Amino acid sequence: MRVLLVDDGAHRVGQIQDELAQQGHVVVGVVDSAVALHDAVLRLRPDVVIVDADSPSRDTLEHLATLSAQLPRPVVVFAEDEADDPMRRAMAAGVSAYVVAGLQARRIAPVLRVAIARFEQEALLRRQLLEAQAALGARKQVERAKGILMRTRGIGEDEAYKLLRKLAMDRGSKLEQVADQVIAAADLLAPPG
């Protein structure tokens, strides 16, 4: 596994780096400033990012949130601060695992596995949410197109749906595409106002 380390003030990255090497992982880089995080991930393409911090700084959390939005990957934070607020802010920033109270070498491998599993589960949920939102949007467009056909042609809902389906089949298009075309045509022909 390719790992990028971020030294956010705890200065234990040497210990983490040694343990990762013993486990057969490759440390592709060590970053000592959150400002360099995005560029380092872009350039080095790590599989996982590990942040070593007493308590993650606001800058680090902001850069992790940006990273999570633009170049998502599992992120582990090893911290000493047991307070709820930093942990909650880290999780909101897209951190996959937040480990408190002492960095123990034997914990690194299982923590990485948990972080990767959690990241993959969240990625699946995000994909499912996007698919559901797209399906809902398509359904709304079909309903709107049916309404237009019902008004302009004086037909019922079932007839309007059948007409949309027939148009889609005749054109070899998806139902949503035909619905978008019906809506666009209606908008084009609508009186200005």
N, C-alpha and C positions, 0 to 999 in steps of 0.2 A: 504494500500500500504506500502511496506517495503522500507524505504529510508535510504541511507547512506549519511551522511553529511561530507563535506571536508572543513575544516577551512583553507583558503589560505590567511590569514592575515587580514581579515576584522573584525573578532572576533564578529560576530553577530549570530553564530550558535545557541546560547541559545534561542534567539528570534525566529529563524526558527524552532527549535525543539519544543518550546512551541506551536507555531501556528500549526505545523503538528500534534501534539498530540490532540489539540482541534478539528482538522478536522478528527480525527479518524485514522490517519496514525501511523505507528510504525517506530521509528528511530532505526535502527538496530546497528548503530555505528556512531562514530564521529572520523574522521581521521584528524590529524593536520600536516601530512607530505604526499606529493604526492608520495613519495617512497613506502608508505604502501598501496596505493590505490588498486593496482592489487590484493594483498593478501587479503585485506579486502573484495573486491568484490567476490573473489573466496570463501572465508570462510563464508561470511554473506549473499550472494545471494540477494542483494537488487533489487527491481523493478526499482528504480530510484536513480540516484546520483545527489546531489545538492552541488555545489561548491560556497562558500561564499568568495568573494575576492574584494579587492579594485581594483586590476587589476590582472588577472590570471598570475601567474608566468610561466616562460618558462618551468620549471620542471613540473609544474602541467599540462600544455598543452601537453607536451611530454607524460606524463603518461596517460592522457585522450586519446590521439591518439592510444597508445598501447592498452588501455582498449577497445576502439571502434573497433579495429581490432580483438582482441582476445575474449572479453567477452562483446559484444555490448549490450547496454541498454540506455534508455533515460538519458541524462545529462543536467542539468540546471545550468547555471552560473548566480549568482547575483553579479554584479560588479558596481563599482562607476566610473570607467574610461570610458569616452565617446569617446575616440579615436577609429578610424576605425581599426587600425592595431591589437590591442589585440582582438577585436571582430572577425575580419577576421581569425586570427590564431586560435581562439577558435572554430569557425565554421568548419575550415579545420581539426581540431582535432576530430571532431565528436560530438560537442556540439549540442544538439537539440534546446535549447532556451538560449538566452543571454539577460539578463534583466539589463538595465542600469538605474542609477539615483534613488537611494533610494529603500530600501527594505521595502515594505508595506505588512503587514500581509495578508490583504485581496486579494493581488495579487498572493499569493502562489498557491492556488488551480487552478485558471484559467491558470496560467503559466505551472503548471504540466500537465494539460490536453492538452495544446498546444504542449508541449514537447513530450508527449506520442504519440499524433496524428502524429506529424512530424517524429518521430522515426519510427513509423509503416509504414508511407508512404515511407520513404527512404529504409526501409527493403524490402518492396514490390518491389521497383524499382531495388534494388540490386539483388533480386531473379530473376526478369524478365530479367535483363541484363545477369546474369549467364546462364539462360535457353537459351537466344538468342545466346550467345557465344557458348554454347554446341551444339545447333542446327546447327549453321554455321560451326563449326568444323566437325560435323558429315557429313554435306553436302559436305564439301571439301574432306573428306575421300571417300565418295561414288563416287564423280567425279574422284578422283585419281584412285580408283579401276576400274571404267568404262574405263578409259584411258588405264589401263594395259590390261584389257580384249580385248579392241578394237585392241590394238597392237599385243598381243600374239595370238589371235584367228582370227584376220582379219575380225572382225564384226563391224557393225555400232553402234552408240550410243544407239539407242532404243533396239537393241538386247542385248547389254551389260547390260543395266539396267534391262531388263526382266530376264536375266540370274542371276544377283545378287538377284533379288526378288525371283526367283524360289529357289535358293540356301538357302536363308533366310527362306522361307516357309518350304522347305524340312527338314531343320535342327531345325526348331522352334526357330530361332534366330532373332535378330533385323538386319535390313539392314546394320546398321553401324558396327555391329560385323562381319558380313560376309565381308564387305568392308575391315575392319582391317585385317582379315585373308588373303584375296587376296593380300593385300599390303605386309603383312609379308612374304607370300610365294614368292612373286616376289622379295622382298629384299633378301631372303635366296638363291634364285636361280640366282640372278644377278652375273655376273662375277666380280671378285675382281677388284677394280680399283680406 
